[in-house]
């Protein structure tokens, strides 16, 4: 982590504040815009997106469903509607074309929370942390589906 911090500071020193931070700022703007689209309906009555970050209907025609949430529902024994299956297929194809972590970096508001936690760790000088093995995520994936 210390090395990444130095590299970030070097980039800002060489390229300037905007160029060194532009992708972070663009990601934050994207996250706030998407969150704003979801809140626009209840707050202003303008329903561009209905639903939540797990499953939604955009512009009254485009179903979007998180494939992982769909898998959890299927494993729990729920029968999925065709719209949810189509929405999961759309997202899965998008992930295959653009990259699987796009949602986490450009959409999910939890990213802001984890970045804030990292910033606090650096500011407070907390350097110790728990390390998990590389296979832990797959065990967690399987456990949450069961």
C-alpha positions as CSV (number, residue, x, y, z in Angstrom):
1,X,0.0,0.0,0.0
2,X,2.8,2.4,0.8
3,X,4.3,1.9,-2.6
4,X,1.0,2.6,-4.4
5,X,0.6,5.8,-2.3
6,X,4.1,6.9,-3.5
7,X,3.3,6.1,-7.1
8,X,0.0,8.2,-6.8
9,X,1.9,11.1,-5.3
10,X,4.5,10.9,-8.0
11,X,1.9,10.9,-10.7
12,X,0.2,14.0,-9.2
13,X,3.6,15.7,-8.9
14,X,4.5,15.0,-12.6
15,X,1.1,15.3,-14.3
16,X,-0.7,17.8,-12.0
17,X,-3.7,17.3,-9.7
18,X,-6.4,16.9,-12.4
19,X,-4.5,14.5,-14.6
20,X,-3.4,12.4,-11.6
21,X,-6.9,12.2,-10.2
22,X,-9.1,12.3,-13.3
23,X,-10.1,8.6,-13.3
24,X,-11.0,8.7,-9.6
25,X,-13.0,11.8,-10.0
26,X,-14.8,10.4,-13.1
27,X,-15.6,7.2,-11.2
28,X,-17.0,9.2,-8.3
29,X,-19.1,11.3,-10.7
30,X,-20.4,8.1,-12.3
31,X,-21.3,6.6,-8.9
32,X,-23.1,9.8,-7.8
33,X,-24.9,10.1,-11.2
34,X,-26.2,6.5,-11.0
35,X,-27.3,6.9,-7.4
36,X,-29.0,10.2,-8.4
37,X,-30.9,8.4,-11.2
38,X,-32.3,6.0,-8.7
39,X,-33.2,8.7,-6.2
40,X,-34.7,11.0,-8.9
41,X,-37.9,8.9,-9.1
42,X,-38.9,8.9,-5.4
43,X,-37.7,12.5,-4.9
44,X,-38.9,14.2,-8.0
45,X,-41.3,11.8,-9.7
46,X,-39.0,11.4,-12.7
47,X,-38.6,7.6,-13.1
48,X,-35.6,7.1,-15.4
49,X,-34.6,4.0,-13.4
50,X,-37.0,1.9,-11.3
51,X,-35.8,-0.6,-8.8
52,X,-32.4,-0.8,-7.0
53,X,-28.8,-1.7,-7.7
54,X,-29.7,-5.5,-7.7
55,X,-32.4,-5.4,-10.3
56,X,-33.9,-2.4,-12.2
57,X,-35.8,-1.3,-15.2
58,X,-34.1,1.6,-17.1
59,X,-36.2,3.9,-19.3
60,X,-39.2,1.6,-18.9
61,X,-37.7,-0.9,-21.4
62,X,-34.2,-2.1,-20.4
63,X,-34.1,-4.7,-17.6
64,X,-30.9,-4.9,-15.6
65,X,-30.3,-7.6,-13.1
66,X,-27.2,-8.5,-11.1
67,X,-26.2,-12.0,-12.2
68,X,-24.9,-12.9,-8.8
69,X,-28.2,-11.9,-7.1
70,X,-30.1,-13.9,-9.7
71,X,-27.9,-17.0,-8.9
72,X,-28.6,-16.5,-5.2
73,X,-32.4,-16.4,-5.9
74,X,-32.2,-19.5,-8.1
75,X,-30.3,-21.4,-5.5
76,X,-32.9,-20.4,-2.9
77,X,-35.6,-22.0,-5.1
78,X,-37.2,-18.9,-6.5
79,X,-38.6,-19.1,-10.1
80,X,-37.3,-16.1,-12.0
81,X,-39.3,-14.0,-14.4
82,X,-38.0,-13.8,-18.0
83,X,-37.3,-10.1,-17.5
84,X,-34.9,-10.9,-14.7
85,X,-33.2,-13.6,-16.8
86,X,-32.9,-11.2,-19.7
87,X,-31.5,-8.4,-17.4
88,X,-28.9,-10.8,-16.0
89,X,-27.9,-11.9,-19.5
90,X,-27.5,-8.2,-20.6
91,X,-25.2,-7.5,-17.6
92,X,-23.2,-10.7,-18.1
93,X,-22.6,-9.9,-21.7
94,X,-21.6,-6.4,-20.7
95,X,-19.2,-7.7,-18.1
96,X,-17.6,-10.1,-20.7
97,X,-17.1,-7.2,-23.2
98,X,-16.0,-4.5,-20.8
99,X,-14.7,-6.3,-17.7
100,X,-16.1,-7.9,-14.6
101,X,-15.1,-5.3,-12.1
102,X,-16.7,-2.4,-13.9
103,X,-19.7,-2.5,-11.6
104,X,-17.6,-2.4,-8.5
105,X,-15.5,0.5,-9.7
106,X,-17.9,2.7,-11.6
107,X,-21.4,2.0,-10.1
108,X,-21.3,0.5,-6.6
109,X,-21.5,3.1,-3.8
110,X,-19.7,0.7,-1.4
111,X,-16.5,1.6,-3.3
112,X,-16.7,5.1,-1.8
113,X,-17.0,3.5,1.7
114,X,-14.0,1.3,1.2
115,X,-11.9,4.1,-0.3
116,X,-12.8,6.3,2.8
117,X,-11.8,3.4,5.1
118,X,-8.5,3.2,3.3
119,X,-8.0,7.0,3.6
120,X,-8.7,6.8,7.3
121,X,-6.3,3.9,7.8
122,X,-3.5,6.0,6.1
123,X,-4.4,9.1,8.1
124,X,-4.5,7.2,11.4
125,X,-1.4,5.2,10.6
126,X,-3.1,1.8,10.9
127,X,-0.8,-0.6,9.1
128,X,-1.7,-4.0,10.4
129,X,-4.5,-5.9,8.8
130,X,-5.8,-9.5,8.5
131,X,-4.7,-11.4,5.4
132,X,-6.9,-14.1,3.9
133,X,-5.8,-16.8,1.5
134,X,-6.5,-16.4,-2.2
135,X,-9.1,-19.2,-2.2
136,X,-11.2,-17.6,0.5
137,X,-13.3,-15.6,-2.0
138,X,-14.3,-18.8,-3.8
139,X,-15.3,-20.4,-0.5
140,X,-17.4,-17.3,0.4
141,X,-19.0,-17.4,-3.1
142,X,-20.0,-21.0,-2.7
143,X,-21.2,-20.4,0.8
144,X,-23.4,-17.5,-0.1
145,X,-25.0,-19.5,-2.9
146,X,-25.7,-22.4,-0.6
